[in-house]
Amino acid sequence: MVGRPELTEAEIAENEREDADAGYDESDDDSEPTSAGAVDRRPASAATPARKPSLGVRLVEFLRGSWRELQRVQWPDRRQVMQATGVVIGFVIVAGVFLGVADLVATKVVKIILP
């Protein structure tokens, strides 16, 4: 990564703890049983529905998680931005010329067909 120091073991562990506290656990996937052929034998009445946190708590957690992800993004440097901008402008010019020529040809064809 450019311009960003490598994370220490303690920082990596802290990030993992924060991710675990964010409420999503990859190992808690209901689509896959824990072992081959395992069936949940609890009666339906014994399963208690999980309470959803309030909207404010969920919003704050979403914003915190979003901020953590933004800090992990490898932002482009000035050279990369200029290069990508040049490529986009080049494609826009090429597409503009193509559409202009296609419009000119279509206009001529329509004028020939409809005098």
C-alpha positions as CSV (number, residue, x, y, z in Angstrom):
1,M,0.0,0.0,0.0
2,V,1.3,3.4,-0.9
3,G,1.7,6.0,1.9
4,R,0.3,3.8,4.6
5,P,2.3,1.9,7.2
6,E,1.8,-1.8,7.7
7,L,-0.4,-2.9,10.5
8,T,1.1,-4.4,13.6
9,E,-0.1,-7.7,15.1
10,A,-1.9,-5.7,17.9
11,E,-3.7,-3.5,15.3
12,I,-4.8,-6.6,13.3
13,A,-6.1,-8.2,16.4
14,E,-8.0,-5.0,17.3
15,N,-9.5,-4.8,13.8
16,E,-10.6,-8.4,14.0
17,R,-12.3,-7.8,17.4
18,E,-14.0,-4.7,16.0
19,D,-15.3,-6.8,13.1
20,A,-16.5,-9.5,15.4
21,D,-18.4,-6.8,17.5
22,A,-20.0,-5.4,14.3
23,G,-22.7,-8.1,14.5
24,Y,-21.9,-10.3,11.5
25,D,-20.4,-13.7,12.1
26,E,-19.4,-15.5,8.9
27,S,-19.4,-18.8,10.8
28,D,-23.1,-18.3,11.7
29,D,-24.5,-19.2,8.3
30,D,-27.9,-20.9,8.4
31,S,-27.6,-22.3,4.9
32,E,-25.0,-24.8,5.9
33,P,-25.4,-27.4,8.7
34,T,-22.6,-27.6,11.2
35,S,-21.9,-31.3,10.4
36,A,-23.0,-33.6,7.7
37,G,-26.6,-34.6,8.1
38,A,-27.0,-32.6,11.3
39,V,-30.6,-31.7,12.2
40,D,-31.7,-29.2,14.8
41,R,-33.9,-31.3,17.2
42,R,-35.2,-28.4,19.3
43,P,-38.9,-27.9,19.2
44,A,-40.1,-24.7,17.3
45,S,-41.4,-23.2,20.6
46,A,-37.9,-23.4,22.1
47,A,-36.4,-21.2,19.5
48,T,-36.5,-17.6,20.7
49,P,-36.4,-15.0,18.0
50,A,-33.4,-12.7,18.1
51,R,-34.2,-9.1,19.1
52,K,-33.3,-6.5,16.5
53,P,-31.3,-3.6,17.8
54,S,-33.0,-0.2,17.5
55,L,-32.7,1.8,14.3
56,G,-30.3,4.3,15.9
57,V,-28.0,1.5,17.1
58,R,-28.0,-0.1,13.7
59,L,-27.4,3.2,12.0
60,V,-24.4,4.0,14.2
61,E,-23.0,0.5,13.6
62,F,-23.4,0.9,9.9
63,L,-21.6,4.2,9.9
64,R,-18.8,2.8,12.0
65,G,-18.4,-0.2,9.7
66,S,-18.5,2.1,6.7
67,W,-15.8,4.3,8.1
68,R,-13.6,1.3,8.9
69,E,-14.0,0.1,5.3
70,L,-13.2,3.6,3.9
71,Q,-10.0,3.5,6.0
72,R,-9.0,0.2,4.3
73,V,-9.4,1.5,0.8
74,Q,-6.3,2.0,-1.2
75,W,-6.9,5.4,-2.7
76,P,-5.2,6.2,-6.1
77,D,-2.4,8.7,-6.2
78,R,-2.4,11.8,-8.5
79,R,-0.7,10.0,-11.4
80,Q,-3.3,7.2,-11.4
81,V,-6.2,9.7,-11.3
82,M,-4.7,11.7,-14.2
83,Q,-4.2,8.5,-16.2
84,A,-7.7,7.2,-15.6
85,T,-9.2,10.7,-16.4
86,G,-7.2,10.7,-19.6
87,V,-8.6,7.3,-20.6
88,V,-12.2,8.4,-19.9
89,I,-11.8,11.6,-21.8
90,G,-10.2,9.7,-24.7
91,F,-13.1,7.2,-24.9
92,V,-15.7,10.1,-24.7
93,I,-14.0,11.8,-27.7
94,V,-14.0,8.5,-29.7
95,A,-17.6,7.8,-28.8
96,G,-18.6,11.4,-29.7
97,V,-16.8,11.2,-33.1
98,F,-18.5,7.8,-33.8
99,L,-21.9,9.0,-32.9
100,G,-21.4,12.2,-34.9
101,V,-20.4,10.3,-38.0
102,A,-23.3,7.8,-37.5
103,D,-25.7,10.8,-37.1
104,L,-24.4,12.4,-40.3
105,V,-24.7,9.1,-42.3
106,A,-28.2,8.5,-40.9
107,T,-29.3,12.1,-41.8
108,K,-28.0,11.6,-45.4
109,V,-29.8,8.3,-45.7
110,V,-33.1,9.7,-44.4
111,K,-32.9,12.7,-46.8
112,I,-32.4,10.3,-49.7
113,I,-35.3,8.2,-48.7
114,L,-37.7,11.1,-47.8
115,P,-37.2,13.9,-50.3
